[in-house]
Amino acid sequence: MWKKFSRMNSCYEGTNCELVEICNREIGISRSRNFSRRFCASEIIVKQLNLEKKLNGHDGCVNAVEFNSTGDLLVSGSDDCKVILWDWARNSERFSYPSGHLDNIFQTKIMPFTDDQKIVTSAADGKVRLGQVLGDGRVITKMLGEHQGPVHELAVEPGSPHMLYSCGEDGLVQHFDLRNTSVRKLFYCTTFAERSKQPPKSVELNAIVIDPRNPNYFALGGSDEYARLYDLRNCRGDAFTSSNRVLDTFCPHHLIQTNNFHITGLAFSNSSELLVTYSDELIYLFQKNMGLGPSPLTVSSENLLRKLKQPQVYTGHRNSATVKGVNFFGPNAEYVVSGSDCGHIYIWKKKGAPLVKLMIMESNRQGREDHSRVTLTPDVIMHVLRLQRRQASAFTERRYSAADIDSDEENEWESYNLQVLDGNVSFEEDSTEYASECNIS
C-alpha cells in the first residue's frame, strides 16, 4: 500500500504543493488537522480571497468590524453611532442597537466566553461603553469609563470575558474589569525628552495591543515614532507617577527623532513579533531583539544602531487619509494584511514581504476624484512591478543615510507611493473595475 502511495507522490513532483496536499488528504495520508492548518496558510487560498458579501445596514462610515470567537458572527460600529451584529453567512442582521455614544464609533469588541452577549465600544466622544444582550433580546448599554478626547482602540485580554484596556488621544491608558464598577487609570503615556529640553508631553494614542503569549505585556502607539512595550505588573495604577515605565521601544532606525511620523496601528503575532504601521510611511515587523530599550534617545548614535538588526518592511500601500490598522493573517501569522488609501486590501507574505494579493473594495468616488493624483491601469501596475527591485534597492540605501533622506526627500516620497515588492501578485479578474477603482493619492 505504501509503495503505491510513494509512486503516486512521485507523480506529483514538480506540481503545485497545494495540489499535492489536496490529493494526499483525499487518499487518507494527510491528517485532517494538519491539512487544515497548512492549507489555510497556502498561497493558493490567499490568492482566491475575493469580496464575498456586502452587508448593508449602517448610515455612516463603518470604522470597526470584528468576528466573534467562532467566526460565524461579525460586529460593526459606525459614524451613525449604531452597533450591528451580523450573521454574515446569511447576509442578515442578528440584531442592532443604539450604542449610547454621541459621536463616531471607532472600536467594537465582542467579549470572549460571554455567548456573544457582551459588546464593548469606544468612540470619538471619549466614552467606553458596554452593550449587554438580555434574555428577551433587548440590549441595554452603560458607560464604563471615559477619556478627555477620542478613544481609537480597545484591547481585550486574550481569553478573558472580563478584562480590557482602552487608550485615547489624551494619552491615558485605562484598565477595565467588567466584574467591577470602577475603572483603573494605569498611566499617561508621554514623549521621551532630553534633560535639557522642555518637560515631556502627552502622546496621543491610536493603538494598543496585548501579547497573546504573555498577557502581562502590551504595546502602545500614537503621535510619535516609537512603539512602546509595557509590563502590566510594573503599572501600579497611579496615573501621575508611572507615566513612562517603558520596558522596551521599537522604531525603524531612519525614523528615530524625526518627529514627523506617527503610528496608526499595531499587532502582535502568536510568536510575539510586533507589527507597526505608520501614517504616510510604511509597515515594519520587529522581532524581540530589535528593541531600542526603554530610553531610545540614548541609542540613536550610528555606532549603536549598526549593532541592531533592521525590521522587515512592507511596501506598496498608502496610509495617509485616515487612521488605518494592520494585522496578521493565517493560522500561524504567515501573512500581513493592511488597508490602503486607494481602497484596496493588501496582503503580503510575512517572510520576505512579497505582495501576493490586492483585494478591491468600494470607496467613495467623490473622495477619490478629489484626492487622487495617479490612476493605475493594468499596464501601469505591471510597469510598477517591473520597477520594484530597483526602487526597493534605492529605498534601502536611503534608509541608512539620514543625509540622503534630507537631501532627496521629494524623490523618496515618490518611491513610497510606487513601491510594490516583487512576487507573483494576484489581482481580481475584472481588470476594468480594477483600473477604475485603484487610485493612489
C-alpha positions in Angstrom: 0.0 0.0 0.0 2.7 2.5 1.0 4.6 1.7 -2.2 1.5 2.7 -4.1 1.3 6.0 -2.2 5.0 6.6 -2.8 4.5 6.0 -6.6 1.6 8.4 -6.5 3.6 11.1 -4.7 6.4 10.8 -7.2 3.9 11.6 -9.9 3.2 14.9 -8.2 6.8 16.0 -8.3 7.0 19.4 -10.0 3.3 20.2 -9.4 1.8 22.7 -7.1 2.4 21.7 -3.4 -1.2 22.7 -2.5 -2.5 20.3 -5.1 -0.3 17.5 -3.5 -1.8 18.4 -0.1 -5.3 18.0 -1.5 -4.5 14.7 -3.2 -2.9 13.3 -0.1 -5.9 14.3 2.0 -8.3 12.6 -0.4 -6.4 9.3 -0.3 -6.1 9.5 3.5 -2.4 10.0 4.1 -2.7 13.5 5.5 -4.2 14.2 8.9 -7.2 16.5 8.7 -6.0 18.9 11.4 -2.5 19.2 9.8 -4.0 19.6 6.4 -6.4 22.4 7.6 -3.6 24.4 9.1 -1.2 24.0 6.2 -3.8 24.6 3.5 -5.4 27.7 5.2 -2.0 29.3 5.1 -1.3 28.3 1.5 -0.8 31.0 -1.1 -3.3 29.4 -3.4 -6.1 30.1 -0.8 -4.9 33.7 -0.2 -5.0 34.4 -3.9 -8.6 33.2 -4.2 -9.8 35.6 -1.5 -12.4 37.9 -3.0 -15.4 40.0 -2.0 -18.0 37.5 -0.7 -20.9 39.7 0.5 -21.9 43.2 1.1 -23.7 43.9 4.4 -25.9 46.9 4.2 -27.3 48.5 7.4 -25.3 51.5 8.6 -26.0 55.1 7.6 -22.4 56.3 8.0 -18.8 55.2 7.6 -18.0 51.8 9.2 -14.9 52.3 11.4 -14.8 49.0 13.3 -15.5 45.3 12.4 -14.6 42.2 14.3 -15.6 38.5 14.3 -16.7 36.6 17.3 -14.5 33.7 18.6 -16.2 31.1 16.3 -16.2 33.3 13.2 -19.9 33.0 12.4 -20.9 36.4 13.7 -19.5 39.9 12.9 -19.9 43.1 14.9 -19.6 46.5 13.4 -19.7 50.1 14.6 -20.2 53.3 12.5 -20.4 57.0 12.4 -24.1 56.6 12.8 -23.4 55.6 16.5 -25.2 52.2 15.9 -23.8 48.7 16.6 -24.9 45.8 14.4 -24.3 42.1 15.0 -24.3 40.3 11.6 -25.0 36.7 10.6 -22.7 37.3 7.7 -23.2 33.8 6.1 -27.0 34.6 5.8 -26.3 38.2 4.8 -28.6 39.3 7.6 -28.6 41.3 10.9 -28.8 39.3 14.1 -29.7 42.5 15.9 -28.7 46.2 16.1 -28.9 48.8 18.8 -28.0 52.4 19.5 -24.7 52.4 21.4 -25.4 55.4 23.5 -22.3 57.2 22.0 -22.7 60.8 20.9 -20.1 60.6 18.2 -18.4 58.2 15.7 -17.8 54.7 17.0 -14.1 53.7 16.5 -14.0 50.3 18.1 -16.3 47.3 18.7 -15.3 44.2 20.6 -17.2 41.0 21.5 -16.1 39.8 24.8 -14.9 36.2 24.7 -16.8 33.4 26.6 -19.9 35.6 27.0 -22.0 33.7 24.4 -21.7 36.9 22.3 -23.9 38.7 24.8 -21.4 41.5 25.8 -20.1 44.1 23.3 -17.7 46.9 24.3 -17.3 50.0 22.2 -15.3 53.2 22.2 -15.9 56.4 20.2 -14.9 60.0 19.3 -17.0 61.2 22.3 -14.3 59.8 24.6 -16.5 57.2 26.1 -16.1 53.4 26.6 -19.4 51.7 26.8 -20.8 48.2 27.3 -23.8 46.7 25.5 -25.4 43.8 27.3 -27.9 41.5 25.4 -30.7 40.4 27.7 -32.7 37.1 27.5 -35.6 38.8 25.8 -33.4 40.1 23.0 -33.2 43.7 24.3 -29.9 45.4 24.6 -29.0 47.7 27.5 -26.0 49.9 27.5 -23.9 51.7 30.1 -20.8 53.8 30.3 -17.7 52.0 31.7 -15.3 55.0 31.6 -14.2 58.0 29.7 -11.2 59.9 28.2 -10.6 63.6 27.6 -10.7 63.0 23.8 -11.4 60.3 21.2 -10.8 56.7 22.1 -9.5 55.0 18.9 -8.8 51.5 20.2 -9.7 48.9 22.8 -7.7 45.7 23.7 -9.4 42.6 25.2 -7.2 40.3 27.3 -6.9 37.0 25.3 -9.4 34.5 26.6 -10.9 36.7 29.3 -14.6 37.6 29.5 -13.9 40.4 31.9 -10.6 42.3 31.2 -10.0 45.0 28.6 -7.9 48.2 28.1 -8.5 51.5 26.4 -6.2 54.2 25.2 -7.1 57.7 24.0 -5.9 60.9 22.4 -5.4 62.2 26.0 -2.6 59.8 26.4 -4.3 57.9 29.2 -4.3 54.1 29.4 -7.2 52.5 31.4 -7.9 49.0 32.6 -11.4 47.7 33.0 -12.7 44.6 34.8 -16.4 44.1 33.9 -17.0 42.5 37.3 -16.3 45.8 39.0 -17.9 49.2 38.6 -14.7 51.2 38.9 -12.0 51.8 36.3 -8.3 51.7 36.9 -6.3 54.5 35.4 -2.9 53.0 34.7 -0.7 55.9 33.4 -0.4 58.7 30.9 1.9 58.0 28.0 4.4 60.8 27.5 7.1 61.7 25.0 10.8 60.9 25.5 12.5 64.2 26.4 16.2 65.1 26.8 17.1 66.5 30.2 18.0 70.0 28.8 14.7 70.4 26.9 11.1 71.0 27.9 9.2 68.6 30.1 7.6 65.6 28.2 4.3 66.0 26.5 1.4 63.6 26.3 1.4 61.1 23.4 -2.0 61.0 21.6 -2.6 57.2 21.5 -4.1 55.4 18.5 -3.3 51.8 19.2 -3.0 49.3 22.0 -2.4 45.5 21.6 -1.8 42.7 24.1 0.8 40.0 23.5 -1.1 36.7 23.2 1.8 34.7 24.5 2.0 36.8 27.7 -1.0 38.9 28.5 1.1 40.9 31.0 2.8 42.6 28.0 1.1 45.2 25.9 2.2 47.7 23.3 1.2 51.3 22.6 1.5 53.5 19.6 0.5 57.1 18.9 1.6 60.6 17.9 5.3 59.9 17.8 7.6 57.4 16.1 8.1 54.9 19.0 6.1 51.8 19.7 6.3 51.2 23.4 6.2 47.9 25.2 4.9 47.7 28.8 4.6 45.1 31.5 1.3 45.4 33.4 3.0 44.2 36.6 5.1 47.4 36.5 2.0 49.7 36.2 0.8 50.3 39.7 -2.3 52.3 38.8 -1.1 55.7 39.8 -1.6 57.6 36.5 0.6 60.5 37.5 3.7 58.7 38.8 4.1 55.7 36.5 3.9 57.6 33.2 6.9 56.1 31.5 7.6 52.7 33.0 8.5 51.5 29.5 10.0 48.0 29.1 11.3 48.4 25.5 10.8 50.6 22.4 10.7 49.9 18.7 11.3 52.2 15.8 12.8 52.0 12.3 16.3 53.5 12.5 15.7 56.2 9.9 12.7 57.5 11.8 14.3 57.9 15.2 14.0 61.5 16.4 12.3 62.6 13.2 9.1 63.8 14.9 7.3 63.8 11.5 5.6 60.4 11.7 3.1 58.7 13.9 1.8 55.2 14.5 -1.8 54.3 13.5 -1.8 50.6 14.1 -0.1 47.7 16.0 -0.5 43.9 16.0 1.2 41.0 17.9 1.8 37.7 16.2 1.4 34.4 18.1 5.2 34.4 18.5 5.3 37.9 20.0 6.5 39.7 16.8 5.3 43.3 16.7 3.8 44.8 13.6 3.8 48.6 13.3 2.2 50.8 10.6 3.0 54.5 10.3 0.9 57.3 8.8 2.2 58.3 5.4 5.1 55.8 5.8 5.5 52.0 5.7 4.7 48.9 7.8 7.5 47.3 9.8 7.9 43.9 11.6 10.0 43.8 14.7 11.5 40.8 16.5 12.1 40.9 20.2 15.8 41.5 19.7 15.3 44.7 17.7 14.2 46.9 20.6 15.9 50.2 21.4 15.5 49.8 25.1 13.4 51.9 27.5 15.3 55.1 26.6 15.6 55.2 22.8 17.2 58.7 22.7 20.3 57.2 24.3 20.9 54.7 21.5 20.4 57.0 18.5 24.1 57.1 17.5 25.1 55.3 14.3 27.6 53.0 16.1 25.0 51.6 18.4 22.3 51.3 15.7 24.6 49.3 13.5 24.6 46.5 16.1 20.8 46.2 15.8 19.0 44.3 13.0 16.6 46.3 10.8 12.9 45.3 10.8 11.2 43.7 7.8 9.5 46.3 5.7 6.2 46.0 3.7 5.6 48.5 0.9 3.1 49.3 -1.8 0.1 50.6 0.2 -0.7 54.2 1.3 -1.7 55.1 4.9 -2.4 58.8 4.9 -6.0 59.8 4.6 -7.4 58.0 7.7 -6.2 56.1 10.7 -5.5 52.6 9.4 -4.7 49.4 11.3 -2.6 46.4 10.4 -2.8 42.7 11.3 -1.5 39.2 10.7 -3.4 36.6 8.7 -3.2 32.8 8.7 -3.2 30.1 11.4 0.4 30.9 12.3 0.5 34.6 11.2 2.0 33.7 7.8 0.8 36.9 6.2 0.5 40.6 6.9 -2.7 42.5 5.8 -3.5 46.2 5.6 -5.9 48.6 4.0 -4.8 51.5 1.8 -6.0 54.9 0.8 -6.6 53.5 -2.7 -9.4 51.4 -1.4 -7.6 48.0 -1.5 -6.7 45.4 1.0 -3.1 44.5 0.6 -1.7 41.0 1.7 2.0 40.3 1.9 3.8 37.1 2.9 5.3 37.8 6.3 8.6 36.2 5.4 10.4 38.2 2.7 7.4 40.6 2.3 6.4 39.8 -1.3 3.0 41.2 -2.2 0.7 38.3 -3.0 -2.8 39.8 -3.2 -4.7 43.0 -3.8 -8.4 43.0 -3.0 -10.6 45.7 -4.5 -13.1 47.3 -2.2 -15.6 50.0 -2.9 -14.7 53.5 -1.8 -16.3 56.9 -2.1 -15.9 58.0 -5.8 -16.0 61.7 -5.0 -13.3 61.3 -2.4 -11.1 59.5 -5.0 -11.7 62.3 -7.5 -10.9 65.0 -5.0 -7.7 63.4 -3.6 -6.2 61.2 -6.3 -3.2 62.1 -8.3 -2.5 58.9 -10.2 -4.9 56.4 -11.7 -3.5 52.9 -12.1 -4.3 50.9 -15.2 -3.3 47.2 -15.6 -0.4 48.3 -17.8 0.8 50.8 -15.2 0.5 48.1 -12.5 2.8 45.7 -14.4 5.3 48.6 -15.0 5.4 49.3 -11.3 6.1 45.6 -10.6 8.9 45.6 -13.1 10.5 48.6 -11.4 10.2 47.2 -7.9 13.6 45.8 -7.5 15.4 49.0 -8.5 13.1 51.1 -6.3 13.4 48.8 -3.3 17.1 48.8 -3.6 17.3 52.6 -3.7 14.9 52.9 -0.8 17.0 50.5 1.4 20.2 52.6 0.6 18.4 55.8 1.6 17.2 54.3 4.9 20.8 54.0 6.1 21.7 57.6 5.3 19.9 60.4 7.1 21.7 62.9 4.9 20.4 61.3 1.8 16.9 61.3 3.2 17.1 65.0 3.9 18.6 65.9 0.5 16.3 63.8 -1.6 13.1 63.8 0.3 10.9 64.6 -2.7 12.2 61.6 -4.7 11.9 59.3 -1.7 8.2 60.1 -1.2 7.7 59.2 -4.9 9.3 55.9 -4.2 6.9 55.3 -1.2 3.9 55.9 -3.5 5.0 53.5 -6.2 6.9 50.6 -4.4 5.4 47.2 -4.8 7.5 44.3 -3.7 8.3 41.5 -6.2 6.4 38.3 -6.3 3.5 36.6 -8.0 0.8 39.2 -7.2 -2.8 38.1 -7.6 -5.3 40.7 -8.8 -9.1 40.3 -9.2 -10.2 39.2 -12.6 -12.2 42.2 -13.6 -9.3 44.4 -14.8 -11.7 47.2 -15.9 -13.1 47.5 -12.4 -9.6 47.5 -11.1 -8.5 50.3 -13.4 -11.4 52.4 -12.4 -11.1 51.7 -8.6 -7.4 51.9 -7.8 -6.2 55.4 -7.3 -3.2 56.2 -5.1 -3.2 59.6 -3.6 
